Amino acid sequence: MSAPEFAYTPEEIRAIAASARNEFEQSIGHILNIPQEQRNFENTVLAFENAKDKLTISVQIPQFLALVVENADVRKASEELRLKMGQYVVDLMTREDVYKAFKKYSEKGEKLQPIEKRLLEKRLREFQKNGLGLEPHKREKVRQLLKELVGLNLEFQKNLRGVSDALEVTNDELKGLSEEYKARLKRTPGGGYLVTMDYPDYNPFMENAESDSARRRLCQMFNNRCVDLNLKLLEAALSARRELAKLLGYRTYADYVLDDRMAKNSKVVFAFLKRLQTKMKKKGRMELKARLKLKGPGATKLKSWEVAYYNNLLRKTKYSIDHEKIREYFPLETVLEGMFEVCGELIGARFVPAVLPTWHKDVRSYEVRDADGSLVAYFYLDLFPREGKYKHTICSSLRSERELENGDWELPAAAILSNFSSSSGRTPPLLKFSEVNTLFHEFGHVLQILFSRAKYSRLASVNAAWDFVEIPSTTIQQWSYEPSILRRISGHYKDKARKLPEETIEGLSAAKNINSGMFYLRMIALSLIDMYYHTLPGRMDIAKVYAQLMEKVSLVPVDGDSHPEASFGHLMGGYSGGYYSYIWAEVIAADIFGVFQAAGIMDTATGCRYRQTILAPGASLDEAGQVERFLGRPFNETAFLKSIGAA
């Protein structure tokens, strides 16, 4: 199976949409014409899966290009395709005739193997959650709402990708920033410097700029991205979701989302979040007190634009950790080489640079080979910012694995998109320690996509329960904190043999939980915001809900002139009612990593068991059962609380 191709013109993208739909409609027509007495798994369920897979494969790469291409015409055509296909899939999954074909086949009671039975059950549930089985007028309203939500979500994300705002600062306001950082910034005709909203500009400035007023201005600009456009989109989406849940007979939209996830319902999620909040409150308050002491006598509140600065200052003063200096030991090339070696050794694979078609000259491409040398997947890295590109960090599935009709396997493909600092001309690309952690996290997603071996793409890892999806990524991230691994993945950019100094490794280990209380309280606050947005009845003041929960739970108030909810992309990017999944995954990942720690973190037998038990099944098995099989028991919060110093 060859690697994906990425060279498409706008005309080709538009033509693909029409041809893929026409071919799919023909296949659906054949399925619908089968007499009831002749229906079986192969000519109904499997035929539908094969047809839908062909449709998905035809449009998956053309849709992906919206996130990565510089050419505005190609990007526009790709964005139009995303909208058309998103709404077409809604039409498909709300078709009464297709649902009836599945339902009539199901009623025959044909004896199926567990994997085929799960596939059928998943599809029937999916149809029902899209309104099939309701009376016609309700069914049509559900269809309208689902299509409306596709458009709202895509528009929200497109607005964020289009952000080009920048704050002009003076040379004096750059005090605290490195010369290498300053050299990267664009200059203004008046001699100023432009700090963009991209993370390689924003994060170092918020951590290091000594000017409180400049940090405040940048923070306000960052937290007001797309405010005029996105607030109304978010409000419209929340209204549509409330109406959708009511039509489908759910108490709230969160319950609609959660009933096929590990958590099952909103009560479980609220209890989970409140329990963790209670256990972290003391640590969070102690951390806040330490930062207020640094801020100065009489300080009673930490502002949103001060958090990163005082966190960084505390690391420097208490543990002598200077993250700008530490970057020198994490050149991108060295980190990648080390990460590939560590993860490859752990699960029995190799990541080999290969010349493959890509979408930009900066993209790195790889073949993924199993221990026996066989080709199993393709993998891409697109790590630096550019105009029109996705602004955050994400792992994208470019092609899911599945068993083909001839018995061969479709080779999966995945890409990491990020926005690390590129070479300044003085140094090669260097990663902050937090970026190393992020890279390991996203590579955990890559492993999940590439080493899933689900027979049907509907049961591939990308279609697992959303509160399971973050577990493999968060698990692999744990290796990036381990002293023995830091020695393997570090090396000064001037001399690779110079590893991260032992005192620095000890300092990083000691400082790992320096702000874990406040960090996780903020994550809990965002999770609760998401849950309240999707459980409160009727229209609400979304800015007020956001501000109240952030101040009460995270202990840091939102600036009165800011609207960070307008750029809370997860709410409009697949995580509505599901943001808790991140901290849920942290809890389970800590439990899983404890098994590795007991055996030795590079124990290949445990790595093999992890690959077979957690990665390989994808969504083919009950996700909670997968975790329980690996642990030998249900998961609990003990290991997590201990790992962050809150036990």
C-alpha positions, 0 to 999 in steps of 0.5 A, a space after each residue: 500500500 503506497 503512501 498518501 498523495 497531497 498535491 491537489 488543485 482547487 479544481 481537483 478537490 471540488 471534483 473529488 467531492 462530486 465523484 466520491 459522493 456519486 460512487 458512494 450513492 451507487 453503492 448505497 443503492 445496491 445495498 437498499 435493493 437487496 431483498 430482505 430474505 437475502 440480507 446478511 452481514 456481508 451484503 449489508 453491514 460490510 458492504 456499507 463499511 466498504 463503501 463508506 471507507 472508500 468515501 472517507 479515503 477519497 476526501 480525507 487528505 483533501 480535507 486535511 489540507 485546510 489545516 496545513 497549506 499556504 495556498 489560499 485557493 487550495 485552503 478555501 476549496 478544502 474548507 468548503 469540502 470539509 463543510 460539504 462532506 460534514 453535512 453530507 455525512 449527517 444526511 447519510 447517517 440520518 437516512 431512514 432507508 439506510 437505517 431500516 436496512 440495518 435494523 431489518 438485518 439485525 432483526 434476523 438475529 444472524 449469529 455473529 462473531 464478537 467483532 462483527 456484533 460490536 460493529 453492527 451495534 455501534 452503527 445502529 446506536 450511531 443511527 439512533 443518536 442521529 434521530 432515526 427511530 423518531 417520528 419524521 418531524 423530529 427526525 428532520 429537526 435533528 438532521 437540521 441541527 446536526 448540519 447546523 453544528 457542522 457549519 458552526 464548528 468549522 467556522 469557529 475553527 477557521 476563524 482561529 486559524 486565520 488569526 494574525 494579530 500581533 502586539 507591538 512592543 518596545 526594546 525595553 518591554 523585551 527585557 527578560 527575553 533572550 537575544 535569540 528570541 528577539 532576533 526572530 521577531 518581525 520589526 516595525 518601521 518605528 523600530 518596535 517588535 511584533 509579538 504574534 499570537 503563535 505559541 513560539 512568540 506568546 509563551 516565552 513572552 508571558 514567562 520571561 517579559 519583566 514588563 507587567 503592562 506588556 504581558 497584560 496587553 499581550 494576554 488580553 489580545 490573546 484571550 480576545 482572539 476572534 471575540 467578535 466572531 466566535 462568541 455568537 458561534 459558540 452561543 448558537 452551538 450551545 443552543 443547538 446542542 440543548 435542543 438536540 439533546 431534548 429531541 433525542 430524549 436526553 436530560 442534557 447534551 453532556 449526557 447525550 455525548 457521554 452515554 457511549 463513553 467510559 464515563 457514561 453520564 454527566 453525574 459520573 464526570 461531575 463527581 470525578 471532577 469535584 473529587 479531584 478538585 477537593 484533593 488538589 485544593 490545598 496544594 493549589 492554595 499553597 502554590 498560589 501563596 508562594 507566587 504571591 510572596 514572590 509578587 511582593 508584600 500585600 499581594 492578594 491575587 495573581 492575575 492571568 497574565 502573571 501566572 506563567 511569569 511567576 511560575 517561571 520565576 519560582 523555578 529559577 529562584 528555587 530550583 535554578 531552572 532556566 528553561 531558555 538555557 535548558 532549550 540548548 540541550 534539546 535540539 529538535 533533531 536530537 530529541 526526535 532521534 531519542 524519542 524514536 529510539 525509546 518508543 521503538 525499543 518499547 513497542 518493537 518498531 523502527 521509525 525510518 526517514 523516507 522520501 515521501 510525498 508531502 504538503 510542504 517543504 518543511 514536512 519530515 516523512 517516515 516509514 514505520 517498520 515492525 521488528 521483522 522489518 515489514 512496513 506497517 505505516 507512514 508518519 509525518 512531522 510538520 512542526 513550524 508555524 506558517 501562514 494559514 496553518 493550524 495554530 495549536 498542536 494536534 495529531 491528525 489521522 490521515 488514513 485508518 487501518 482496516 482489513 481489505 477485501 483481499 485480506 491485506 491491510 490498509 497501511 495507516 498514516 498520521 501526522 503531528 502538526 505543531 508550532 515550535 520555534 524554527 531556526 533563528 539562524 544562530 541556532 538550530 530549532 531548540 525545544 523547551 522542556 514543555 515542548 519535549 513533553 508535548 512532542 512525546 504526548 502527540 507521539 503517543 497519539 501517533 503510536 495509537 493510530 499506527 499500531 491499532 489493528 482493528 479489522 474495520 475502520 469504524 472500530 479503529 483507534 481514532 473512533 474509540 470512546 473519546 475519554 479513552 483516546 487521550 490515554 495512550 498519548 498521556 501514557 507515553 508522555 510520562 517517559 519524557 519526565 524520567 531522568 534516564 530518558 532525559 539523558 537519552 534524548 538530550 545533547 547540547 546543540 554545539 556538542 551532542 555528547 554534552 547531555 543535560 547536566 545531572 543537577 538540571 535533571 535533578 532540578 527538573 525532577 524536583 520541580 515537576 510538581 512545582 505548579 501541579 496543583 494550580 495546573 490541574 485546578 485550571 484543567 478541572 475549571 475548564 472541564 467544569 466550564 465545558 460541563 456546565 455549558 452543556 448541562 445548564 438548562 436554557 440560555 446562559 451568560 457564557 462569559 459569566 459562567 467562564 469567569 466565575 468557575 475560573 476564579 473559584 476553581 483555578 484560583 486565578 480570575 479572568 481579566 474583566 476585559 477578556 473573553 477566552 471562551 471565544 478561543 476555547 477551540 475544544 468546545 467546537 472541535 470534538 470535545 464538547 461535553 468531553 474536555 474532562 477526558 484530558 484529566 481522566 486520561 491523566 489519572 488512567 495513564 498514571 496507573 498504567 505507567 505504574 505498571 511500567 515502573 514496577 517492571 522497569 520503564 523500558 521493559 519490553 515484555 510490558 511494552 509488548 503487552 501495552 501494544 497488544 492490550 491498549 494500542 492494537 484493539 482500537 475500538 474493537 473492545 470495550 475501552 474500560 475493559 482494555 484498561 482493566 485487562 492491562 492493570 489487572 483491576 479497575 483504575 483508580 486515582 491513587 497513582 495520579 495523586 501521588 505522581 503530582 504530589 497531592 496524595 
